[in-house]
Amino acid sequence: MELGMIGLGRMGGNIVRRLMRHGHSCAVYDTNADAVQQLGLEGAHASADLAALVKQLSRPRAVWVMLPAGAITEAAVTALGELLEPGDCIIDGGNSNYKDDVRRAQTLAPKGVHYIDVGTSGGVWGLERGYCLMIGGDKGTVDRLDPIFKALAPGIGTIERTPARGQRESSAEQGYLHTGPAGSGHFVKMVHNGIEYGLMQAYAEGLDILKGVGQESIPAERRYDLDLSEITELWRRGSVVSSWLLDLSANALAEDPQLKSFSGRVDDSGEGRWTIQAAIEEAVPADVLSAALYARFRSRQDHTFAEKLLSAMRKQFGGHQESHKA
């Protein structure tokens, strides 16, 4: 299939590369001309602007927007809404607020332009591992784009099937799922990221306790000099708390056992706040997720080893650099 990609950053560029590996044709555009040129050298069709990108695609067109949530994505979607024709589709694969998705879909519908929101998880590892995709929008359009989503998803791989599922089969086992109408994909991804905050905080606090038992205020007979790099490696092997986040933690600690290259400042990209707002709207208690979000706020005032580990994990899975703001 053909796909246009707008935004060639940490994830957009690798999405294009993965699609091309699977035989799909991609037209690309970014304000960074070097990024466009590089992907052009790798086989993508370079575009000078949005209009040029649209012209390179056959109808019905599909254009994927992979930009930071907010004004820049809004501007791109608005511009595409004027350039595309009935039957064409805009895909927002960033981390937009699901309420914006609902509004955009309603705005584009009278023009006959479809809008699909795709919560995309995989970070800088997605090129090789694949991307977990949570997809909202019109089912007919989602079905038409299935070859794109299937190519990007990790596939069933070596993960054992869930025994209780029996013979039930769905694309969820392949790592992608049509979750419902417009906004539902980003809603699921929003809560996914809220849970991620909580998981990361739990690992960070637990490992900080392990580190703290070596301090002089602890009685000598109960004072242990624990090797966190070795312990996280141990827990990866058969432990009930094993996970990809633990894998990344083990890697970060192997690279930098004292996390000296991190200040401990931990940013939040919006989804954690939106998750808590949704919990308030639904009157659903979210104690752990709320505390994890507040811990990130506090990290910008003082820095503990736990916060350095949170920052290290963010760099490991998403390539996120500390902002170093005062």
N, C-alpha and C positions, 0 to 999 in steps of 0.2 A: 504494500500500500504506500501511498504518499502521505507525508506529514510535514507541516510547517512548524518550526520551533523558534519561538521568540524568547531570548534569554539563554545565554550559553555559559552560565556560571558553573558552580561546583556540581550541580545536578543536571542542568539543561544540556550541557555539552556531552555528558556521559550517556544521557538518555538517547541522544542522537546516535552516538557511537554504538550503543547496544542494538538500536533498531537497524542500523546499517549492517551490523553483523548478521542479522536475521533476514537480510535481503530487502528491507524496506528502503524507500527513497525519501530523503529529507532535504527540504529547503530551510535555510537558517538565516537568522538576523539577530544582531545584538549591536548596541551602541559602541561596543568595543570591537573595532574593525579587525584587530589582531585575532580575536577569538573566531570571528567569521572566516577570516582567511585560513586559519589553521584547520578548521573543519572542512573548508573547501578543498584543501590539500588532501584531506582524508577521504574525500568522496561525496561530501554534501554539496548542495547547490547554494552557493553564497548569494546573499541578497543585500542590496544597498539600503533598502528601507522596507517598510511594511507593504507598501503597494507592490514593490517588485517581488516580494515573497509570495503574495497572493497570486500574482500573475504566473508564477512558476508552477502552481498546483492545478491539477485537473479537478473538475467538479464531479461529485460533491466534495468540497475541500474540508480539510480538518487542520486547524492551526492550534498548536499547544503553546500556552503562555506559561513560562517558568520564571517568574519575577517575584521580587519581594512583595508581600501582602501590602495593600494600601493604595496610595495614590498612583504609583507607577503601574500596578496591575490594572487599576481602574481606567487609566488613560489608554493602555494597550487594548483592553476589551472594548472600550468606546470607539477607538479608531478602527478596530477590526469590524465592529458592527456596521460601520459605514462602507467598508470595502468589500465585505462578503455578500453573497447572494443567497436567496432561499434554498434551503437544503444543505448549506454549508454549516460547519460546526466550529465553535470555539471551545477549547479545553483549557481550564485553569488547573494546572498541576501544582501550584504553590500552596501556601498556607493561608488562604483567604478566610475571612469570617464567613461562616455558612449563611448568615443573614444577607450578606452581600451577594452570594450566589443566587439566592431566591429572587432578589430584586433584579439582578442581571438577566436571569432566565425569563422573567416576566417582561422585561424591557425589550429583549431580543425576539421574543415569540411572535409579535405582530409582523416582524420583518422576515419571518420564516427561517431565522438563523437559530440553530440549536446551541444550547449551552450545557457543557458537561463539567462537573467539578470532580477532580481526582486528588484525593488525599494520597500523597506519595511518601513512602517511608523507605529508606535505604541509604540515604546520605552519600558520602563519598565512596562507599563500597558497592553501590548499586550496579556499576558497570559489570562487575564480575559476579556478584551474588544475586542480582536482580532486585526489583523494587516491589514492595508490598503495596498494592493499589486498592484504594477504597473509592468507589465510583458512584457518583450521583448524577441523575439526569434521565432523559427520555430513554426507555428501554430499547426502542428500535434503533436509535442512534448508537447506543452503547453496544448493541449486538453487531452493528455494521463495523464498528471499530475494534471488535474483538481481536483480530490479528495483531493490532498494535499492542493492546493490553497483554495479550498472551506472550508476545515477544519480550516485553519489559519485565514481566513477573518471573520469580525465581523458579517456578515449577515445583513439582512435588519433591524432587531431589531425594535425599536419603532419610527424610523425616518419616517415621512410621505413621501409618494411618491411625486415627483416633478409633479405638476399638468400639466404642458405643455408637459410632456412626453407621456401623453395619455396611451395607452396600450403597449407602447414600453417596452420590457423587455431585460435586459442584465445582465451580472455578475457584472457590475458597481454598481448596486443597492445592491449587496451582499458585496461590498467592495473589489473586485478584478477585474482586467481588462487586457486582452491581448492588449497591445497598438500598437504592430507592430513588425517589425524585430529586430534583435539584436541591442542593445544599446538604443532602444526607451524607455524601462522601466526605465532605470537609467536616461535617459534624462528628462522624466516626473518627476521623483523623485527629480532630481537636481533643476528643476524650482520650484517644490513644496517647497523645502527647502529654495530657494531664497525668495519666497513669505513669508515663515515662518519668515525669518529674518525681513522683512518689518512689518509684523503684530506685532511681538514681540516688535519692536522698537516703533511702534505707541502707544501700551499700556504703554510701559515704559516711554516714554516722556510725555504722557498725565497724568499719575499718578505722575510723578515728578512735573508737574505744579500744580497739586492739593496739593501736599506736600509743595511746595514752597510758596503758598499763606499764609502760617502761619508765615513766617519769619518777623522780625522786620522792614525790609525796606519797607514793605507794609503798607500804612496808616491804622491806627487802625480800622477805620470804614469798611475797605475792607479786613481785616485780619481774616482768618477763620482757626480754628483748626479742620481740617477734618480727619475723621477716614477712612483711605484707605481700611482697612479690611472690614468695613461695606459698603463702596461705591462699592467695587468690588463685594461683595455679592449681593448688590442691582442690579447692572447691569446684573448679571446673570439671573435675573428674568424678562424676557420679553423685555429686551433692544435690540436694533438693533445691538449693538456691542457685544452681547453675543457670546461665542465660548468656545471650550475646553481650549484654551490658557487662556481665562479669568477665567475659572474654576480653572485652575492650579495657576493662579496669586492670586486668592482669597484664595486658600489653603495655598500658601506660606506666604501671609500676615497674615493669621490667626495663623500660626505657629510662625512667627517671624515678628511682625508689623514694626519694624525698620530695618529689614534685617541685623541685627548686625553680623550674622554668614557668611555674604558674603562680599568680598572685592570689587566686582564690575568688576573684570577682566572677560572679555567675550571672549572665544576662538571661532574660526570658523573652521568647519571641512572640508572645501573644496568646498562644493556644492555652497555656496554663491559666491565664486570667479568664479567658472565655469559657473554659471548662467550669471554673468556680462560679461564674455568672450564670451558666446554664443550671448548675446545681441549685443555686439560689432560686431561680425561676421555677424549678421543679420541686423545691423543698426537699431535696435529697441531701442527707448529711455527707460531707466530703472532708472529713477531718484530716486525713493523711495528705490528700492532694492540696488542701489549703495550706497546711503547715509547710509542705515542700515549696510552694510558691513563695510564702513569706520568708523562708530560709534564703531564697535567692535575693529577695529584697535586702535582707540583712547582710548578705555577703558583700554588698557594695559599701558597707560601713566598716566592717572588720573582717578578717580572713582567718579561717581555721583550716586545718589539714583536710577536713571533710569537704570544705568548699573548693580547695585546690583539686581534690579528686573529682568533684562534680565538673569543674572546668576541664580537667584532663579528659573525662569521658566525652564531653561535648566535642572536644577537638578530635578524639578518636573516631566517633561515629559520623560526625558531620563536618569536620574540618573547621569548626567554629574557633576563631581566634578571640582572645580576651580583648575587650575594648579599651582597657586601661584608663577609663574615665575617672576623674577624681570623685 
